[in-house]
Amino acid sequence: MTTTPPHKRRVRYHGTHPRRFQEKYKEQDPARYAGDVQKILESGKTPAGMHRPICVREILQVLAPQPGEIAVDATLGYGGHALEILHAILPGGRLYGLDADPIELPKTEARLHAAGIPPEALVIQRTNFAGLPKILASRGLAGVDLILADLGLSSMQMDNPERGFSFKAEGPLDLRMNPQRGRPASAFLATLSEAKLVEILEENADEPQARPIAKAINQAQSQTPIITTTALAKAVRIAFSSLPGQQSKEKIDLSIRRTFQALRIAVNDELSALETFLRNLPTCLKPGGRVVILTFHSGEDRRVKKAFQAGEQDGLYARIAHEVIRPGPEEVRANPRSSSAKLRWAIRA
């Protein structure tokens, strides 16, 4: 005899501005609560569990997608960029969407198909973008017409406290793009010397207070293992309390964000993956193929800039962006998370 499991009530939506991520189910269900979501968007905020694509107009202008072309979104994320590209390459085109996140990828695939994208036009692959050459080879493709890589952290990952990407709510200090692989940031942090942590903060986040922050984290770690997001944020705040003069909340919060960014990049080995991607990129493009890369800190941008410059000097790229493109003031006002984005492009010779 089978028994029906008891009905589990959804967490109540408290008031008009719930604080906990789990309570914001209206924001995470735009199909059902479109009015609520639209009000949040109009206020210049990003609804929980949603990601707003950055520089869409500029990306489409550079990539110039045409019907029948083959595209790659190397960091599929929420699928906002991919949807716009798909609309432009249909009919007859195809987009390969890559992403390493096993939690968000199925949601994005379902979202794109629900938007009317035919199955044959979209190929989803759960992988890091460093594996792009193998993906294309397995599909018998010598190259594609256009490639997009948005290197930013998605809002879905950032907003969910269970992923450990933000200090705004307590959660496990994880920071992995793929929680099924590797060590969480808490375990990684426990292995670092103070000197190595200084190096990571400087290289991955350009943190000007890297030394006092590393010292405070190391001291806190020696007393009680840092295993939560709030514990890490507390250690950074303690570092600022030892500095001369009064430190603003905005400055301290910025350093906390940089600390999380630096650890996330290290935990996921992001810069190594980016270097592999950039090294193989020209061979993944057809002659005349276009690539756009969005970066969000100087370490990423510096690598993209140098790779494109070297490719142009070697005759691999016919043209590259010699000046970085940034989101316009209207986009930054509407989506403050876009403020640090930098766009660079190249065209295959």
C-alpha positions in Angstrom: 0.0 0.0 0.0 1.4 3.4 -1.0 1.0 6.4 1.2 0.8 10.0 0.0 3.6 12.1 1.5 2.2 15.0 3.7 1.8 18.3 1.9 4.6 20.7 2.7 3.5 24.3 2.8 5.7 26.9 1.1 7.5 29.4 3.3 5.2 32.3 3.7 6.1 35.5 1.8 6.5 37.9 4.8 5.3 41.5 3.9 6.4 43.4 0.8 10.2 43.1 1.5 11.1 39.6 2.8 14.7 39.3 4.0 15.5 35.6 3.7 16.3 34.2 0.2 13.9 31.2 0.8 11.0 33.6 1.5 11.4 35.5 -1.8 9.6 32.9 -3.9 7.6 35.5 -5.7 10.9 37.0 -7.1 12.0 33.5 -8.1 8.8 32.8 -10.0 8.5 35.6 -12.6 6.1 33.7 -14.7 3.5 33.7 -11.9 4.4 36.9 -10.1 5.3 39.1 -13.1 4.0 42.3 -11.5 6.1 41.9 -8.3 9.2 41.1 -10.3 8.7 44.1 -12.6 8.4 46.5 -9.7 11.7 45.2 -8.3 13.4 45.7 -11.8 12.0 49.2 -12.1 13.4 50.1 -8.7 16.9 49.3 -10.0 17.3 46.1 -8.1 17.8 42.5 -9.3 15.1 40.0 -8.1 16.4 37.1 -6.1 17.4 34.1 -8.2 17.4 36.2 -11.4 20.4 37.5 -13.4 20.2 40.6 -15.6 22.5 40.3 -18.7 25.0 43.1 -19.1 26.0 45.1 -22.2 23.4 43.2 -24.3 23.2 46.0 -27.0 27.0 46.4 -27.2 27.5 42.6 -27.4 25.0 42.1 -30.2 26.6 45.1 -32.1 30.0 43.5 -32.0 29.0 39.8 -32.5 26.5 40.8 -35.2 24.8 37.4 -35.2 23.1 36.3 -38.4 20.5 33.6 -39.2 22.1 30.2 -39.7 25.3 31.0 -37.8 26.8 28.8 -35.1 27.4 30.5 -31.7 28.9 29.5 -28.3 27.9 31.0 -25.0 30.8 29.8 -23.0 29.3 30.9 -19.6 25.6 30.3 -20.1 24.4 31.4 -16.6 20.8 32.6 -16.5 20.7 32.5 -20.4 19.9 36.2 -20.9 22.6 36.7 -23.5 22.0 33.3 -25.1 18.3 34.1 -25.7 19.1 37.3 -27.5 21.7 35.6 -29.7 19.4 32.7 -30.4 16.7 35.1 -31.6 19.2 36.6 -34.0 20.7 33.3 -35.4 17.3 31.6 -36.0 16.1 30.2 -38.3 18.9 27.7 -39.0 21.4 28.7 -36.4 22.5 26.8 -33.3 24.0 27.8 -29.9 26.2 25.7 -27.7 25.7 26.7 -24.1 28.5 25.8 -21.6 28.4 26.1 -17.9 30.0 24.2 -15.0 27.1 24.8 -12.5 25.0 21.6 -12.1 22.4 23.4 -10.0 21.6 26.3 -12.3 22.2 24.7 -15.7 19.0 22.6 -15.9 16.9 25.6 -14.8 18.4 27.7 -17.6 17.9 25.0 -20.2 14.2 24.7 -19.2 13.9 28.5 -19.3 15.3 28.8 -22.8 13.0 26.1 -24.2 10.0 27.6 -22.4 10.8 30.8 -24.3 10.2 29.0 -27.6 13.7 27.9 -28.5 13.5 24.7 -30.6 15.5 21.7 -29.2 17.7 21.4 -32.3 18.8 25.1 -31.9 20.3 24.7 -28.4 23.0 22.3 -27.2 23.7 22.3 -23.5 27.0 21.0 -22.1 28.0 21.0 -18.4 31.6 21.9 -18.6 34.1 24.6 -17.9 34.8 26.9 -20.9 38.4 25.8 -20.9 37.2 22.5 -22.5 35.7 24.3 -25.6 38.1 22.8 -28.2 37.1 19.3 -27.1 33.4 20.1 -27.2 33.7 21.5 -30.8 35.8 18.5 -31.9 33.3 16.1 -30.5 30.6 17.8 -32.6 32.7 17.8 -35.8 33.1 21.6 -35.8 36.3 23.1 -37.0 35.2 26.5 -35.7 32.2 28.7 -34.9 31.0 32.1 -36.0 30.8 33.8 -32.6 31.7 33.2 -29.0 30.6 35.0 -25.9 32.2 34.6 -22.4 30.8 36.5 -19.5 33.2 35.9 -16.6 31.1 37.4 -13.9 29.4 35.6 -11.0 25.7 35.1 -11.7 23.1 36.7 -9.5 21.5 33.3 -8.9 24.7 32.0 -7.3 25.3 35.2 -5.4 21.8 35.5 -4.0 21.5 31.9 -2.7 23.1 31.8 0.8 23.6 28.0 0.5 26.2 28.6 -2.2 28.3 30.8 0.1 29.2 33.5 -2.5 27.9 36.5 -0.4 28.3 37.8 3.1 24.9 39.4 3.2 23.4 36.2 4.8 25.0 33.4 6.7 25.8 30.3 4.8 28.5 27.7 4.4 31.8 29.2 3.0 31.7 27.2 -0.2 32.3 29.4 -3.3 32.5 26.5 -5.7 30.9 27.0 -9.2 30.4 23.2 -9.2 29.6 22.1 -5.6 30.2 18.5 -6.7 33.9 19.0 -7.4 36.9 20.1 -5.4 37.1 21.6 -1.9 34.9 24.3 -0.4 36.5 27.6 0.4 36.4 26.8 4.1 38.7 23.8 3.6 40.9 25.7 1.1 41.3 28.6 3.5 42.4 26.3 6.3 45.5 25.3 4.2 46.7 28.8 3.5 49.6 30.6 5.2 49.3 34.3 5.9 51.8 35.1 3.1 49.9 33.0 0.6 46.6 34.6 1.5 48.2 38.0 1.0 49.3 36.9 -2.5 45.8 35.7 -3.4 44.1 38.9 -2.2 46.5 41.0 -4.2 46.5 39.0 -7.4 42.8 38.1 -7.5 41.2 41.2 -6.2 43.8 44.1 -6.1 42.9 44.4 -2.4 45.0 47.4 -0.9 44.6 46.1 2.6 45.7 42.5 1.8 48.2 42.3 4.6 46.1 43.3 7.6 43.1 41.3 6.2 45.3 38.2 5.8 46.6 38.7 9.3 43.2 39.0 10.9 41.8 36.0 9.0 44.9 33.9 10.0 44.4 34.9 13.6 40.7 34.1 13.6 41.3 30.8 11.9 43.8 29.8 14.6 41.1 30.3 17.2 38.0 28.9 15.5 37.9 27.4 11.9 36.2 29.8 9.5 33.4 27.8 7.9 30.7 30.4 7.3 30.3 33.5 5.2 29.6 35.7 8.2 32.7 34.4 10.0 34.9 35.4 7.1 33.2 38.8 6.9 33.7 39.3 10.6 37.4 38.6 10.3 37.8 41.3 7.6 35.9 43.8 9.7 38.3 43.1 12.6 41.2 43.9 10.3 39.8 47.3 9.6 39.3 48.0 13.3 43.1 47.8 13.8 43.8 50.4 11.1 44.3 54.1 11.9 41.4 56.5 11.4 37.8 55.8 11.0 36.9 53.4 8.1 33.6 53.8 6.3 31.1 51.0 6.0 31.3 51.2 2.2 35.0 50.8 2.2 34.9 47.8 4.6 32.1 46.1 2.6 34.1 46.6 -0.6 37.1 44.8 0.9 34.8 42.0 2.1 33.5 41.6 -1.4 37.1 41.6 -2.7 38.1 39.0 -0.2 35.2 36.7 -1.3 36.1 37.3 -4.9 39.8 36.5 -4.4 39.0 33.2 -2.6 36.3 32.3 -5.2 38.8 32.8 -8.1 41.4 30.6 -6.3 38.9 27.9 -5.2 37.7 27.5 -8.8 41.1 28.0 -10.4 39.4 30.6 -12.6 42.5 32.4 -13.9 44.1 29.1 -15.1 40.9 28.2 -16.9 40.8 31.6 -18.5 44.4 31.4 -19.7 43.6 28.0 -21.3 40.5 29.4 -22.9 42.4 32.4 -24.4 45.2 30.2 -25.7 42.8 28.0 -27.6 40.3 30.7 -28.6 41.6 31.5 -32.1 41.4 27.9 -33.2 37.8 27.8 -32.1 36.7 30.6 -34.4 36.1 30.4 -38.2 37.9 33.1 -40.3 35.9 36.2 -39.6 34.5 34.8 -36.4 33.8 37.2 -33.6 34.5 36.9 -29.8 33.4 39.1 -26.9 34.6 38.7 -23.3 33.2 40.4 -20.3 35.5 40.7 -17.3 35.0 42.1 -13.8 38.4 42.7 -12.3 41.8 43.8 -13.5 43.4 40.3 -13.4 40.9 39.0 -15.9 40.9 42.1 -18.1 44.7 42.2 -18.2 44.9 38.6 -19.4 42.2 39.2 -22.1 43.9 42.4 -23.3 47.3 40.8 -23.6 46.0 37.7 -25.3 44.1 39.8 -27.9 47.1 42.0 -28.5 49.4 39.0 -29.0 46.9 37.4 -31.3 46.7 40.6 -33.4 50.5 40.8 -33.6 50.7 37.2 -34.7 48.1 37.6 -37.4 45.5 35.4 -35.6 43.1 38.3 -35.2 42.3 40.8 -37.9 41.0 43.4 -35.5 40.7 43.8 -31.7 39.2 46.3 -29.3 42.0 48.7 -28.4 39.8 50.5 -25.9 37.6 48.8 -23.3 33.9 49.2 -23.6 31.9 49.8 -20.4 28.2 49.8 -19.5 26.5 53.1 -20.1 25.3 55.2 -17.2 21.7 54.2 -17.7 22.5 50.5 -17.5 24.6 51.1 -14.3 21.7 53.0 -12.7 19.2 50.2 -13.7 21.6 47.4 -12.7 24.4 48.5 -10.3 26.0 45.0 -10.5 27.1 45.9 -14.0 29.3 48.8 -12.8 32.6 46.9 -12.8 32.1 45.2 -16.2 34.6 45.6 -19.0 34.0 44.4 -22.6 36.7 43.5 -25.1 36.3 41.9 -28.5 38.3 40.4 -31.3 37.7 39.2 -34.9 39.5 36.2 -36.3 41.8 36.7 -39.3 
